[in-house]
C-alpha cells in the first residue's frame, strides 16, 4: 500500500510523538482507538 503524507502532517509527527513508520503500520494493520 502506498501511503503519502501531506507536508503539514509530516511536520506534525514529532509534535504527536510518533514517526512515519508508526503511522504507516497503524494504517496497514487497522489499529483503532475508541
C-alpha positions as CSV (number, residue, x, y, z in Angstrom):
1,X,0.0,0.0,0.0
2,X,1.4,3.4,-1.0
3,X,0.9,6.0,1.7
4,X,1.7,9.6,1.1
5,X,1.9,12.2,3.8
6,X,0.8,15.8,3.4
7,X,3.7,18.1,4.2
8,X,1.7,19.6,7.1
9,X,1.1,16.1,8.6
10,X,4.7,15.2,8.3
11,X,5.7,18.4,10.2
12,X,3.2,17.4,13.0
13,X,4.5,13.9,13.5
14,X,7.1,14.9,16.1
15,X,4.5,17.0,18.0
16,X,2.4,13.9,18.3
17,X,5.4,11.8,19.4
18,X,5.2,9.4,16.5
19,X,7.1,8.5,13.3
20,X,6.1,7.9,9.7
21,X,6.7,4.2,10.2
22,X,4.4,4.0,13.2
23,X,1.6,5.8,11.3
24,X,2.1,3.5,8.2
25,X,1.9,0.4,10.4
26,X,-1.3,1.7,12.1
27,X,-2.9,2.4,8.8
28,X,-1.9,-1.0,7.3
29,X,-2.9,-3.1,10.4
30,X,-6.1,-1.2,11.1
31,X,-5.4,-0.4,14.8
32,X,-8.3,1.6,16.2
33,X,-8.8,3.8,19.2
34,X,-12.1,4.1,21.0
